[in-house]
Amino acid sequence: MKIYQRFLAKLYIKKFLLLFFAFEFFFTGIDLMQHLKEVPDSANLQILYGVNKFLEFFSYTLPLSLIFALLSAVLQIVKSNELVSLYALGISKTQASKPFTYLALLIASIYIVLNTIPGFVQTHLTTHNIKKHGSITNISSEIFIKSGDTYAYIGSLNPQNKTGNNIKIFVTKNGDLREIIDAKEGHFYKDHWVLQEITACEKPPINPKSHTTTKLIYKHYKSKKVLQGFTPRLIDTLFKTNTRLTIQDSFRAMKLFENQNLKTNKIRANLYWMTIFPLFAAIVVFGLFFLMPTQHRGINLTLFTTVSIFGTLVLWGIIFTLTKIANNGSVSPEMGILFPIFLLFWASFFIYKKYRN
């Protein structure tokens, strides 16, 4: 890395960390003042609530911190005439923009990787459980799901321990009920559920032409594998409809839904939210840099800063609202998330082409 790139990168990182932690502590502090009374009188739960709230606000504070850090860093070197000095040495705008753009991409990529960690993705659910149930986990009850021609009822599900109780499996073929599997408990292992203490009731196919008596067949098993691919987190999330899936669980859910000819709009929206939307900040940083003034003479920096901040907030608010609408299923995820991000990228590339010289 060249000296000027190291200088710009260090300045940008300092500004980003300052703004990021300022936003995080501000929003977390406001939330704690509003909801701390709803948290049980337990130091451990209160600390867990605060930490999870801190992580939950990443999706709001991270993009804004990256963009505002660019404004703060560039305006500083504009006022000190350091930016125009770099250009006078023969450094192009494209070269000067690389430390900011690459660092924004790197930080956005780290955030995307964090969305593969269940504990990070489910921070909202954790804080909700602490406030409402006084525990980091909540046992879901009376869940009914479908897998191909198999229907399953789970009396109670503990996603944290990957266990379920009072499980009933209804196996059908061509709309005809063939078998009922009743298990007191089961646990998820690798990619399927393993039921224990099983009683199975099989109904032989009825032949109208036969005059023989058809009887139900009862069998007992120590264990049996069922519901392949339905992880406890996936079942719990699809049942509650208000929690988020990790990136890998989103792909798994899409595959399961497509096999059953079910709509995957909400799952695709959740996936785009975690993988595409974080790139918003890096795209804005790339385009905004080429609109920044070269020197402070002949331009009102206060007005420029105000317009830039207001424009960033409006743009972020519009795209954020569209992602929420897509998550609710009102519009397709491609139109609500992918298309706006594509337009934003096109606008940034247009600005780059026009002002790079």
C-alpha positions as CSV (number, residue, x, y, z in Angstrom):
1,M,0.0,0.0,0.0
2,K,1.3,3.4,-1.0
3,I,1.9,6.2,1.6
4,Y,-1.0,8.4,0.5
5,Q,-3.3,5.3,0.5
6,R,-2.2,4.4,4.0
7,F,-2.8,8.0,5.1
8,L,-6.3,8.1,3.6
9,A,-7.2,4.6,4.9
10,K,-6.1,5.5,8.5
11,L,-8.1,8.7,8.4
12,Y,-11.2,7.0,7.1
13,I,-11.0,4.2,9.7
14,K,-10.7,6.7,12.6
15,K,-13.7,8.6,11.4
16,F,-15.7,5.5,10.9
17,L,-15.0,4.0,14.3
18,L,-15.8,7.3,16.0
19,L,-19.1,7.7,14.2
20,F,-20.0,4.0,14.4
21,F,-19.6,3.7,18.2
22,A,-21.2,7.1,18.8
23,F,-24.3,5.9,16.8
24,E,-24.3,2.5,18.5
25,F,-24.0,3.8,22.1
26,F,-26.6,6.6,21.4
27,F,-29.3,4.2,20.0
28,T,-28.5,1.5,22.5
29,G,-28.7,4.0,25.4
30,I,-32.0,5.4,24.2
31,D,-33.5,1.9,23.9
32,L,-32.2,1.0,27.4
33,M,-33.8,4.1,28.9
34,Q,-37.1,3.2,27.2
35,H,-37.2,-0.6,27.9
36,L,-34.9,-1.4,30.8
37,K,-37.9,-1.6,33.1
38,E,-39.4,-4.4,31.0
39,V,-36.2,-6.5,31.5
40,P,-36.1,-8.8,34.5
41,D,-34.0,-7.7,37.5
42,S,-31.1,-9.9,36.6
43,A,-27.7,-8.5,35.8
44,N,-27.0,-11.3,33.3
45,L,-30.2,-10.8,31.4
46,Q,-29.7,-7.0,31.4
47,I,-26.2,-7.3,30.0
48,L,-27.4,-9.8,27.4
49,Y,-30.2,-7.5,26.4
50,G,-27.8,-4.5,26.1
51,V,-25.3,-6.5,24.0
52,N,-27.9,-7.9,21.7
53,K,-29.5,-4.5,21.2
54,F,-26.0,-3.2,20.4
55,L,-25.6,-5.9,17.7
56,E,-29.2,-5.4,16.4
57,F,-28.5,-1.8,15.5
58,F,-25.7,-2.7,13.2
59,S,-28.0,-2.8,10.2
60,Y,-29.0,0.8,10.9
61,T,-25.7,2.4,12.0
62,L,-23.2,0.6,9.9
63,P,-24.2,2.1,6.4
64,L,-24.7,5.6,7.8
65,S,-21.4,5.5,9.6
66,L,-19.5,4.5,6.5
67,I,-21.0,7.3,4.4
68,F,-20.7,10.0,7.1
69,A,-17.1,8.9,7.8
70,L,-16.3,9.6,4.1
71,L,-17.8,13.1,4.4
72,S,-15.9,13.9,7.5
73,A,-12.6,12.5,6.3
74,V,-12.7,14.2,2.9
75,L,-13.9,17.5,4.2
76,Q,-11.0,17.5,6.6
77,I,-8.4,17.0,3.9
78,V,-10.2,19.5,1.7
79,K,-10.0,22.2,4.4
80,S,-6.3,21.6,5.0
81,N,-5.6,21.6,1.2
82,E,-4.2,18.0,1.5
83,L,-6.6,16.7,-1.1
84,V,-5.7,19.2,-3.8
85,S,-2.0,18.6,-2.9
86,L,-2.5,14.9,-3.7
87,Y,-4.0,15.8,-7.0
88,A,-1.1,18.2,-7.8
89,L,1.3,15.3,-7.3
90,G,-0.4,13.4,-10.1
91,I,-2.7,11.2,-8.1
92,S,-6.0,10.8,-9.9
93,K,-9.5,10.9,-8.3
94,T,-9.8,7.2,-9.1
95,Q,-6.7,6.3,-7.2
96,A,-7.6,8.5,-4.2
97,S,-11.1,6.9,-4.0
98,K,-9.8,3.3,-3.7
99,P,-8.9,3.4,0.1
100,F,-12.4,4.6,0.9
101,T,-14.3,2.3,-1.5
102,Y,-12.2,-0.8,-0.6
103,L,-12.6,-0.3,3.1
104,A,-16.3,0.3,2.8
105,L,-16.6,-3.0,0.8
106,L,-14.5,-4.8,3.3
107,I,-16.6,-3.7,6.3
108,A,-19.8,-4.5,4.4
109,S,-18.4,-7.9,3.6
110,I,-17.6,-8.5,7.3
111,Y,-21.2,-7.6,8.1
112,I,-22.5,-10.1,5.4
113,V,-20.3,-12.8,7.0
114,L,-21.8,-12.0,10.4
115,N,-25.2,-12.9,8.9
116,T,-24.2,-16.5,8.7
117,I,-24.0,-16.6,12.6
118,P,-27.4,-17.6,14.1
119,G,-26.7,-15.6,17.3
120,F,-26.1,-12.4,15.4
121,V,-29.1,-12.8,13.1
122,Q,-31.5,-13.6,15.9
123,T,-30.5,-10.6,18.2
124,H,-34.0,-9.1,17.7
125,L,-35.6,-12.4,18.8
126,T,-33.3,-12.7,21.8
127,T,-34.1,-9.2,23.1
128,H,-37.8,-9.9,22.5
129,N,-37.6,-13.1,24.5
130,I,-35.7,-11.4,27.4
131,K,-38.4,-8.7,27.7
132,K,-41.4,-10.9,27.2
133,H,-40.4,-14.3,28.7
134,G,-37.4,-13.4,30.9
135,S,-35.2,-15.9,29.0
136,I,-33.0,-15.8,25.9
137,T,-34.9,-18.7,24.4
138,N,-38.7,-19.2,24.0
139,I,-40.3,-22.6,23.5
140,S,-42.7,-22.5,20.6
141,S,-45.9,-24.6,20.8
142,E,-48.4,-26.3,18.5
143,I,-46.4,-26.1,15.3
144,F,-47.8,-27.6,12.1
145,I,-45.6,-28.0,9.0
146,K,-45.6,-29.8,5.7
147,S,-42.8,-31.6,3.9
148,G,-43.8,-33.1,0.6
149,D,-46.6,-35.6,1.3
150,T,-45.7,-35.6,5.0
151,Y,-47.4,-33.4,7.6
152,A,-45.9,-32.9,11.0
153,Y,-47.3,-31.6,14.3
154,I,-44.8,-30.5,17.0
155,G,-46.3,-29.9,20.5
156,S,-43.4,-27.9,21.7
157,L,-40.1,-26.9,20.1
158,N,-36.9,-25.6,21.7
159,P,-34.7,-24.2,18.9
160,Q,-31.7,-23.6,21.2
161,N,-31.5,-27.3,22.3
162,K,-32.7,-28.6,18.9
163,T,-35.3,-30.7,20.6
164,G,-39.1,-31.2,20.3
165,N,-41.8,-33.0,22.3
166,N,-45.1,-34.6,21.4
167,I,-44.4,-35.0,17.7
168,K,-46.9,-36.5,15.3
169,I,-46.1,-37.3,11.7
170,F,-48.9,-37.9,9.2
171,V,-47.7,-39.7,6.0
172,T,-49.9,-39.5,3.0
173,K,-49.8,-40.8,-0.5
174,N,-52.0,-39.4,-3.3
175,G,-54.2,-37.7,-0.7
176,D,-54.7,-40.9,1.3
177,L,-53.5,-41.1,4.9
178,R,-51.2,-44.1,5.1
179,E,-49.4,-43.8,8.5
180,I,-49.4,-41.9,11.7
181,I,-46.2,-41.7,13.7
182,D,-46.4,-40.6,17.3
183,A,-43.2,-39.8,19.3
184,K,-42.8,-38.4,22.7
185,E,-39.7,-36.5,21.8
186,G,-37.1,-36.0,19.1
187,H,-33.9,-34.1,18.4
188,F,-32.3,-32.7,15.3
189,Y,-29.1,-34.4,14.1
190,K,-27.1,-33.4,11.1
191,D,-29.8,-32.8,8.5
192,H,-32.8,-34.7,9.9
193,W,-35.0,-35.2,12.9
194,V,-34.5,-38.4,15.0
195,L,-37.6,-39.4,16.9
196,Q,-37.6,-41.6,20.0
197,E,-40.1,-43.8,21.7
198,I,-42.2,-44.2,18.6
199,T,-45.6,-45.7,18.0
200,A,-46.5,-46.1,14.4
201,C,-50.0,-46.8,13.1
202,E,-50.1,-48.0,9.5
203,K,-53.2,-48.2,7.4
204,P,-52.9,-50.7,4.4
205,P,-54.3,-49.4,1.1
206,I,-58.0,-50.3,0.8
207,N,-58.9,-52.4,-2.3
208,P,-62.6,-51.9,-3.1
209,K,-62.7,-55.2,-5.0
210,S,-61.4,-57.2,-2.1
211,H,-63.7,-58.6,0.5
212,T,-61.0,-59.2,3.1
213,T,-61.0,-57.2,6.3
214,T,-58.4,-54.4,6.5
215,K,-56.8,-53.9,9.9
216,L,-54.6,-51.2,11.3
217,I,-51.0,-52.2,12.0
218,Y,-49.3,-50.9,15.1
219,K,-45.5,-50.9,15.3
220,H,-43.0,-49.7,17.8
221,Y,-39.6,-48.3,17.0
222,K,-36.7,-47.1,19.2
223,S,-35.8,-44.3,16.7
224,K,-36.7,-43.1,13.3
225,K,-35.4,-40.4,10.9
226,V,-38.0,-37.9,9.5
227,L,-38.2,-34.3,8.2
228,Q,-34.9,-34.0,6.4
229,G,-33.7,-30.5,6.0
230,F,-36.1,-28.9,8.5
231,T,-33.7,-27.4,11.1
232,P,-35.1,-26.2,14.4
233,R,-34.3,-22.6,13.5
234,L,-36.0,-22.9,10.2
235,I,-39.1,-24.4,11.7
236,D,-39.2,-21.8,14.5
237,T,-38.7,-18.9,12.1
238,L,-41.3,-20.1,9.5
239,F,-43.8,-20.6,12.3
240,K,-43.3,-17.2,13.9
241,T,-42.9,-15.3,10.6
242,N,-41.2,-12.4,12.4
243,T,-37.7,-13.7,12.8
244,R,-34.8,-13.8,10.4
245,L,-32.9,-16.7,8.9
246,T,-29.2,-17.0,8.4
247,I,-27.8,-16.9,4.9
248,Q,-27.3,-20.7,4.8
249,D,-30.7,-21.3,6.3
250,S,-32.3,-19.0,3.7
251,F,-30.8,-21.1,0.9
252,R,-32.0,-24.3,2.6
253,A,-35.5,-22.9,3.0
254,M,-35.7,-21.8,-0.6
255,K,-34.8,-25.3,-1.7
256,L,-37.4,-26.9,0.5
257,F,-40.1,-24.4,-0.6
258,E,-39.3,-24.8,-4.3
259,N,-39.6,-28.6,-4.0
260,Q,-43.1,-28.1,-2.6
261,N,-44.1,-25.4,-5.1
262,L,-44.4,-22.8,-2.3
263,K,-43.7,-19.1,-2.7
264,T,-40.3,-18.0,-1.6
265,N,-40.8,-14.2,-1.7
266,K,-40.2,-13.5,2.0
267,I,-37.2,-15.8,2.1
268,R,-35.6,-14.2,-0.9
269,A,-36.2,-10.8,0.6
270,N,-34.5,-11.9,3.8
271,L,-31.6,-13.2,1.7
272,Y,-31.2,-10.0,-0.3
273,W,-31.5,-8.0,2.9
274,M,-28.4,-9.8,4.3
275,T,-26.3,-10.0,1.2
276,I,-27.2,-7.2,-1.2
277,F,-28.5,-4.3,1.0
278,P,-25.3,-4.0,3.0
279,L,-23.5,-3.0,-0.3
280,F,-25.6,0.2,-0.2
281,A,-23.0,2.1,1.8
282,A,-20.0,1.1,-0.4
283,I,-21.9,2.1,-3.6
284,V,-22.8,5.5,-2.1
285,V,-19.2,6.0,-0.9
286,F,-17.9,5.3,-4.3
287,G,-20.2,7.7,-6.1
288,L,-20.2,10.4,-3.4
289,F,-16.4,10.7,-3.4
290,F,-16.4,12.0,-7.0
291,L,-18.9,14.7,-6.1
292,M,-16.7,16.0,-3.2
293,P,-15.0,19.4,-3.8
294,T,-11.3,19.5,-4.5
295,Q,-10.7,22.6,-2.4
296,H,-12.7,24.8,-0.1
297,R,-12.4,28.0,-2.1
298,G,-15.4,28.9,-4.2
299,I,-17.8,26.5,-2.5
300,N,-19.9,26.6,0.7
301,L,-18.8,23.5,2.6
302,T,-21.5,23.9,5.2
303,L,-24.2,23.9,2.6
304,F,-22.6,21.0,0.7
305,T,-22.3,19.0,3.9
306,T,-25.9,19.7,4.9
307,V,-27.2,18.7,1.5
308,S,-25.0,15.5,1.4
309,I,-26.2,14.4,4.9
310,F,-29.9,15.1,4.1
311,G,-29.6,13.4,0.7
312,T,-28.0,10.4,2.3
313,L,-30.7,10.1,4.9
314,V,-33.5,10.4,2.3
315,L,-31.9,7.9,0.0
316,W,-31.2,5.4,2.8
317,G,-34.8,5.9,4.1
318,I,-36.3,5.2,0.7
319,I,-34.3,2.0,0.1
320,F,-34.7,0.8,3.7
321,T,-38.5,1.3,3.4
322,L,-38.6,-0.6,0.1
323,T,-36.7,-3.5,1.7
324,K,-39.3,-3.6,4.6
325,I,-42.1,-3.6,2.0
326,A,-40.4,-6.5,0.2
327,N,-40.0,-8.4,3.5
328,N,-43.7,-8.0,4.1
329,G,-44.4,-9.6,0.7
330,S,-46.2,-6.5,-0.7
331,V,-43.7,-6.3,-3.7
332,S,-41.3,-8.8,-5.1
333,P,-37.9,-8.8,-3.5
334,E,-36.3,-8.2,-6.9
335,M,-38.2,-5.0,-7.4
336,G,-38.0,-3.9,-3.7
337,I,-34.3,-4.6,-3.1
338,L,-32.3,-5.6,-6.2
339,F,-33.7,-3.0,-8.6
340,P,-33.1,0.0,-6.3
341,I,-29.6,-1.2,-5.5
342,F,-28.9,-1.7,-9.2
343,L,-30.2,1.9,-9.9
344,L,-28.0,3.2,-7.1
345,F,-25.0,1.4,-8.6
346,W,-25.8,2.8,-12.1
347,A,-26.0,6.3,-10.7
348,S,-22.7,6.0,-8.9
349,F,-21.0,4.6,-12.0
350,F,-22.5,7.5,-14.0
351,I,-21.1,10.0,-11.5
352,Y,-17.7,8.2,-11.7
353,K,-17.6,8.4,-15.5
354,K,-18.6,12.1,-15.5
355,Y,-16.4,13.4,-12.7
356,R,-13.4,11.1,-12.6
357,N,-11.2,13.7,-14.4
